[in-house]
Amino acid sequence: MTLYFQTFQDFIDMGGHGFFVWTSYAFCFVGLLGYFIYSNNLSQSNKKELVKFYRKLTDREQRLAKHNHTNDSSEVNE
């Protein structure tokens, strides 16, 4: 197997285009890292909102069930 670059410095240099190549890799890496962090924070935020929503929903369902139970028992007593 023949390597295209003879030395590591040639690899970094990339035939005079190294600055542009490595800068574009850096921008892509930073962009992907930023997107990952943003998505992770958004996901955590959405999870917290869902937990709040389901807590409210179950509290409401429990209050309705208790209210219905008290109405049913008062109808039986009458």
Sequence and secondary structure as in RCSB ss.txt:
>XXXX:A:sequence
MTLYFQTFQDFIDMGGHGFFVWTSYAFCFVGLLGYFIYSNNLSQSNKKELVKFYRKLTDREQRLAKHNHTNDSSE
VNE
>XXXX:A:secstr
   S SSHHHHHHGGGTHHHHHHHHHHHHHHHHHHHHHHHHHHHHHHHHHHHHHHHHHHHHHHHHHHHHHHHHHH
HH 
